Amino acid sequence: MNCLARVRPLLTAATTTTKTTTTATATLRNTVRKAAPLSPALAFARAMHIQAIPMWTGSHDNYAYLLVDEKTREAAIIDPANPDEVVPVLKEAIESKSIKLTTIVNTHHHWDHAGGNDQIKTELGNPGLLIIGGNKCQSVDLTPPHGKGFKLGDNLEVKALHTPCHTQDSICWYVDDGVKKAVFTGDTLFNAGCGRFFEGNAQEMCRAFETLAALPDDTKVYPGHEYTKSNVKFGATILLNAATKRLQADVEKYQQTQGKYTIADEKEHNVFMRVHDPEVQKATGKTDPVDVMDELRTRKNNFK
């Protein structure tokens, strides 16, 4: 397989999952579509705001993310797995009328990403809060097909990129406001790393990375965990290029690295995105890109 050389089409067959018949869900379901291109003339008015909410810092080092359309204040909360840390932030923003929370979005079904869905709805007193994610996520209402998505507020186009491997219901969420671009990658892509192949294999992770590598280079990456320091430590044993050295310096300065790096950066300092690099192939003793991916993940699993 020519991993990261050919990108699969963004529209593939998939199933839309619904578990509720509320009017709000029906309305959102009708908006699921291929994200429409945005007019350059409206770009000045289209802006997203992203707030990272660290969870279980020092143990699991997760992130939830509050995604807001600044014009309408309509908001989604992504992977709010620990309500004890997320709900106070949401309540403050709701009570100050800074946001209008409409949606919970999940990247995959693992408890440390989707396990807080029901409690969030209960503690906010909002049983109608919609849950969008993979088909195994807690109390999920909607699973958009690959390459399609929904609109948040007037300005944010949100597209589902199905990336099965870490779990078979893994979805990365690409967001475009006409100027800024972001991707929420859960446990698929980390800064300088990738997720474990719990429900998939190296070939699937290669395909997932092809999809992400095809995004615009200036897309900012928001992973599900703060693993950058350990990832670059491992990556430097495989490839010590200028980009890796810069990242080594950065992790000594920054405790949090979410949103600091783009897809272009990942192509330079992430060895899992460089399976065609002769130096990476030499370091792994493999030449087939899928074999390189598999060897990298195996070594990372055992890396101390």
N, C-alpha and C positions, 0 to 999 in steps of 0.2 A: 504493500500500500504506500502511496506517495503522500505520507502524512505531512500536513501543513503546506502542501504544494497545490492541492486542489481543494476548493471549498465547496461543500455540498450546498445545494440550493436552499434558500431560506424558507421556502414553502414546501412542506411535506404533509402527508396525511396524518391526522391525529384526531383524537376524540375530545369533544367538549363535554365536560362533566358538570352537571348541575345537581344540587341537592336541596334547592329551595324554590318556592314559587312566589316569593314576594315580588311586589311591583318593582322595587329597586333592583333586584337581581335580574328581572326580565329586561329592564331598561339597560343595564350594563351589558347583558348578553347581546343585545342588539347593536352595541357599539364595538363588539369584537370584530376586528378586521385587520387587513394589512395597514400598517401605519402610513398615513398619507404624507407626501412631501410638504414641507412648510414653505410658505412664501417668504422670500428674502425681505420683502417690504415690511413684513410683520415681525421680523427678527428682534427688533429693538424692544418689543413688548413681551417677548417670550423668555421667561427666566425661571429656572428651577432653583430651589434651595434644598440642600441636603445637610441634615444634622446627624452625626454619628452618636449612638448611645452605647458606650461600652458596657458589657455584661460579664460577670464572673471574671473580672480582671485578676490575673495571677493564677488562675486555674484553667478555665476553658478559653478565656480571652476572646469571647464572641463580640460581634457588633450587631446591633439593630440599627436601622436607618429610618429617619423621618424624612420623607420626600414630599416637598410642597411646591405647588404652583403658586408663585408669589402674587400673581394678579388676582386670582380668585380665592386664595388661601386654602383651596381644596388639598387634602393631604392623604398620603398612604403611609402606613408603618410597615417596614420590611423586617421579617424575622424577629418579632418581639417575644423571644422565647422566655425571658425572665421578667414577668410582670412586676415583681418587687422593684426592679430598677427602671423599667420602662413606663409604667403607669404614672408615677409622679411627674415625669417629663411631659407626658401627653396631657394630663389634667391641667398642668400649669399653662400649656399652650392653648388648650381648648377654653379654659376659663378667661384667659386674657384676650380671647377672640383672635389669636394669631393664626389658628388653623381651624379648618372644618374637616375633621377626620371622617373619611368615607370608607376606607379600605384597609384590610390587612393583606399583605403580599408575602408569600413564602417562596424560598428558593428550593426547598426539598422537605421531606417529611420527618427528618430526624428531630428528636425531642428538643435539642438545643437550638432549633430554628423554628419549628412549628408547634412546639409543645405548649406555648402560652396562649394560643388563639382564643380558646373558650374563656379562660380567666380574664383576658384583656376585655372581651366583650362584656363580661359580668361586672368587672370592677368599674368600667366606664359607663355602665348602665345603658349600653347601646347594643341590644340583641340583633339589630338589623345591620350591624357592621358587616360588610361583605368580605369574604375570604377568597383570595385568588392565589392559586398555586398548583403544584403537582397533585395528581389524583389520589395520593396517599396522605396528603397533609390533613392535619386535624380539622374536622368540620368544614372542609373545603366546599365552596359554592360553585366555583368556576375554574376550569383549566383551559386557557386559550390554546389553540393549535400552534405549532411551531411557525414562527414568522408573523404571527398575528398578535393582537393585544387589545389595549383599551386606552382611552384618553383620560388623563387626570386633570381636572379643571379645564380651562380654555386652551392651555398651552403645551402640556406635556404629552407626548406620544410615547406610550410604553409598549414595548414589543417583547414577546416571549421567545427565547431561544432555547429550545430543548437540547440539553447536553447530558444525556444519560451516561453514567459510569459510576460516579461516587454513589449515587442511587439512581434507579431507573426513572424516578420522577424529577430528577434535577432540572431546574430551569434557571437560566441566567436572564436577567431583566435589563434590556437596553432602553435607555430613556434619552429622548432628543427634544429640546425646546426650540430648535431652529438655529441655535448658536452653540450652546453647550451640550455635551454628550456625556453620558455616564453608563456604566454597566455594573450591575449588582450580581456578583458571581458566586455567592454562597460558598460551598466547599468544592467547587470545580476548579477555579483559578484563584490562586493566592498571589500576592506580590512575591515574585521569584520562586513560586512553587505551584503545586497542584494537589488536588485532593486524593485521598486513598481510593483504590478501586474496590469499594465494598460490594457493589452489586454489578460491576462491569469488568472491563478488561482494558488492556493498553490500546487496542484498536479503537475502542469507543472513546477513550480519552483523547486520542489523536484527532478523531472526528470533532469532538467538542472544542479542541483547541483550534482546529481549522475554522470553525464557525466564529470563534472569538477573534482570531487573527484577521478575519475579513472585515471586522468593524473599522470605522475610521480611526486613523492613528491617534487622533487627539482625544479619543474617548477615555475618560478617567475611570479607573478601576476601584471598585468598592467591594472587597472580599468579606467573607463571613467571619473571619478570625484574624487576629493580629499575630501572624506567624513569621513575619518578615525576617526577624533577626536569625531565627534558626534556619530559615530557608536559604538566606544568602550565605550562611556559614557552610551549609551543604553544597550550594552551588559553586562556591569558590574551590571546592575540592575537584570539581569537574572542569570548570572554565573560569580562569581569572583574567577577564578582559577589562577594559576601561570602565564599562558600565557596571560590572560587578564591583569594582573598586569604589566607584562612586556610591553605590548602594551600601557597601560596608561602612563607609564614612557616615552616611545618612542615618543608619540605624543606631549609631552611637549618639546622635543628636536628637532623634525623635522617638518618643515612646509609642506614638501612633503614626501609622503610615498610610492609612486608608485615604483614598482620594488624592494622594500626592503623585501617583504615577499613572501613566497612560498605557494604552495598548502598545504604542510605539516603544515605550520604555521596557515593557515586558518582553517584547521581541529581542531586546538587547541583553537584558540581565537575567532572564528566566531560562534556565537550561532546558526546561520541559517544552519551551517554545522554540528550541534550537536543535531539534532532533536531526536536522540535515547538516548541521555544522560539522565539518570534518574533525575539529578539535573535540567536540562532544562525542562523536562516534569513536574516535581514537581512545578517549578516556573510558568509554563503556565497553570497548572491544566488540561493538556491534556496528552494522552498516545499514540494515533495514530500519527505517524510522520507527516502526511499531516495536521492534525489538529494542531499539534505543530507549523508547518511552518506558517499556516494561522494566528494563535494567535500571533506569534512573529511579523509578518508583520503588523497586525492590531495595536498592541501596538506601534511599531516603527512609524507608520503613525501619531499617536497621541502624540508622545514623544516630550517633550520640553527640 
